[in-house]
Every structure is written in C-alpha cells, then in structure tokens.
C-alpha cells in the first residue's frame, strides 16, 4: 500500500502525538479509518503547547475538493478529496467558526482552510491528520501517511 504524502498542514514547530511510527493503529483503534492518523500540536520555541488561536491551517495537498464528513469525535473538520479520487485527507479538531472553505470547493496547496483548534474529542489545540480510501470514515479504509522526511515518532518536534 503506497503512502499518501501530504505537506505539514500547519507552520511549525509542531510536537507529534499518536504517531503511526510508534504503533498501528496509532490512536489505539482502527475505527473511522484512523489506523495511520497522526496528531500535530503547535508549540512555541521552547516546545510548550501554543495558546489557542495560533496559525491558519493550510491545505496540505495538491488541488482537490472539500467534501462532507462525519459527526462526533472529529469535531469541526475538513475532508479533502485528492484529484486522483483514490484518497481523501481529513483534518480534524478545527477551531469553531474558522472554516474558510465549503463542500465542493476546489483548494490548492497552501490555501488557508481553517484555524487549528480543539473541537470534538480533544484535550488541547492540535490537528488530527489522516488519509482514507473513501470520504465516509465509517466505511473507509485507512491509508498510511508519510510526511516530509518520513513518519516522525511521538514526542518529536518537527519544523514544517
């Protein structure tokens, strides 16, 4: 299975949490196609969690269309369908009221989509990033992710 290679969806530095480099399923469950998901927590220069309101979430993939999603643990989220149609990338826990895109809209890499937040099942502001083979996480299969430089382990601070 070939890995999906998105760019980091936030400017760094970012602390990695729940990485598939440490275990699969990365979040302790394969539910909602989250087996290879990774969490990215904005941190300051000293590695401390950033305050709410940091930075915009940028589109991490080449051109695609935003699609519908699922209620519940993901909170506010965007699901992006890649142009090849075989992959969908979900960005979850977005700040309430910050979405700048709508269903069906085409977006390009680097375009602001929303702000990082902690909506849904979240204890601190972060972005939950996952790739799936369908837009419906209840029936989709998880696809592996590979970020620039590979798949970082939990606890590592990366610079996007």
C-alpha positions as CSV (number, residue, x, y, z in Angstrom):
1,X,0.0,0.0,0.0
2,X,1.5,3.3,-1.1
3,X,1.7,6.1,1.4
4,X,-0.1,9.4,1.0
5,X,2.5,12.2,1.1
6,X,0.8,15.5,2.4
7,X,2.8,18.6,3.4
8,X,2.5,19.6,7.0
9,X,-0.8,21.3,7.5
10,X,0.5,24.0,9.9
11,X,3.6,26.1,10.1
12,X,6.0,24.7,12.8
13,X,7.2,24.0,15.2
14,X,4.8,21.1,15.9
15,X,5.0,18.3,18.5
16,X,4.0,14.9,17.1
17,X,1.5,12.9,19.1
18,X,-0.1,9.5,18.5
19,X,2.2,8.6,15.6
20,X,1.9,5.5,13.4
21,X,5.7,5.4,13.6
22,X,5.2,4.2,17.2
23,X,2.2,1.8,16.7
24,X,-0.6,1.0,14.3
25,X,-3.4,1.7,14.9
26,X,-1.8,5.0,16.1
27,X,-4.8,6.0,18.2
28,X,-5.5,2.6,19.7
29,X,-8.3,1.8,17.3
30,X,-8.9,1.4,13.6
31,X,-12.4,3.0,13.9
32,X,-13.2,5.7,11.4
33,X,-10.2,4.8,9.2
34,X,-7.8,6.3,11.8
35,X,-5.2,3.5,11.9
36,X,-2.4,5.6,10.4
37,X,-3.6,9.0,11.7
38,X,-1.1,11.5,13.3
39,X,-1.7,14.4,15.7
40,X,0.3,17.6,15.3
41,X,0.3,20.0,18.3
42,X,1.6,23.6,17.7
43,X,4.3,24.5,20.2
44,X,6.4,27.6,20.9
45,X,10.2,27.8,20.6
46,X,10.7,26.1,23.9
47,X,8.4,23.2,23.0
48,X,5.4,24.2,25.1
49,X,1.9,23.9,23.7
50,X,0.8,27.0,22.0
51,X,-2.1,29.2,23.0
52,X,-5.5,28.8,21.3
53,X,-5.7,30.9,18.2
54,X,-2.4,30.1,16.7
55,X,-2.0,30.0,12.9
56,X,-4.1,29.0,10.0
57,X,-4.4,25.5,8.8
58,X,-3.1,25.3,5.2
59,X,-4.1,22.9,2.6
60,X,-1.5,20.1,2.7
61,X,-2.1,18.5,-0.7
62,X,-2.2,19.5,-4.4
63,X,-5.6,20.7,-5.8
64,X,-8.7,18.8,-4.6
65,X,-12.2,19.3,-3.5
66,X,-13.6,19.6,0.0
67,X,-16.3,17.1,0.9
68,X,-18.8,16.2,3.7
69,X,-17.7,14.4,6.8
70,X,-18.8,12.8,10.0
71,X,-20.2,14.0,13.4
72,X,-18.7,13.2,16.8
73,X,-15.1,12.8,17.9
74,X,-13.6,14.7,14.9
75,X,-15.2,18.0,15.9
76,X,-15.0,20.6,13.2
77,X,-13.2,19.1,10.2
78,X,-12.5,19.2,6.5
79,X,-12.1,16.2,4.3
80,X,-10.2,16.8,1.1
81,X,-10.5,14.5,-2.0
82,X,-7.3,14.3,-4.0
83,X,-7.5,14.8,-7.7
84,X,-6.8,11.1,-8.3
85,X,-10.0,10.3,-6.5
86,X,-8.5,7.3,-4.6
87,X,-7.6,9.2,-1.5
88,X,-9.2,11.6,1.0
89,X,-7.3,13.5,3.6
90,X,-9.1,14.5,6.8
91,X,-8.1,17.4,9.1
92,X,-9.9,17.3,12.4
93,X,-10.4,19.3,15.6
94,X,-10.5,22.7,13.8
95,X,-11.5,25.8,15.7
96,X,-15.2,26.5,15.7
97,X,-16.3,29.1,13.2
98,X,-12.9,29.2,11.4
99,X,-13.7,27.2,8.3
100,X,-12.9,29.2,5.1
101,X,-13.9,26.5,2.7
102,X,-17.2,24.9,1.8
103,X,-18.3,21.5,0.4
104,X,-17.3,21.0,-3.2
105,X,-14.9,23.9,-3.3
106,X,-11.5,23.4,-5.1
107,X,-8.5,24.3,-3.0
108,X,-4.8,24.4,-3.7
109,X,-1.7,23.6,-1.6
110,X,-1.0,26.4,0.9
111,X,-4.5,27.9,0.8
112,X,-5.9,28.7,4.3
113,X,-8.7,26.2,5.2
114,X,-9.4,26.9,8.9
115,X,-7.6,27.5,12.2
116,X,-6.2,24.9,14.5
117,X,-8.5,24.2,17.4
118,X,-9.7,21.6,19.9
119,X,-13.2,20.8,18.9
120,X,-14.6,17.3,19.3
121,X,-12.8,14.8,21.3
122,X,-9.7,16.9,22.0
123,X,-7.8,18.0,25.1
124,X,-5.6,20.6,23.5
125,X,-5.4,22.5,20.2
126,X,-4.0,20.3,17.5
127,X,-4.6,18.9,14.1
128,X,-5.6,15.3,13.6
129,X,-4.4,14.3,10.1
130,X,-5.4,11.1,8.4
131,X,-5.8,9.6,4.9
132,X,-8.6,7.3,3.8
133,X,-9.7,5.5,0.7
134,X,-13.2,7.0,0.8
135,X,-14.8,10.2,2.1
136,X,-17.0,8.3,4.6
137,X,-14.8,7.4,7.6
138,X,-17.4,4.8,8.8
139,X,-16.7,2.6,5.7
140,X,-13.3,3.9,4.5
141,X,-10.0,2.1,5.0
142,X,-7.0,3.9,6.5
143,X,-4.1,4.8,4.2
144,X,-0.6,5.3,5.5
145,X,0.8,8.8,5.7
146,X,4.4,9.9,5.0
147,X,5.3,13.5,5.9
148,X,8.4,15.3,4.7
149,X,11.3,13.3,6.0
150,X,9.2,10.2,6.8
151,X,6.9,9.5,9.7
152,X,8.1,11.2,12.9
153,X,7.7,9.5,16.2
154,X,5.5,10.7,19.0
155,X,7.2,13.4,21.1
156,X,9.4,14.7,18.3
157,X,9.2,18.4,17.4
158,X,9.1,18.9,13.7
159,X,9.6,22.1,11.7
160,X,7.1,22.3,8.9
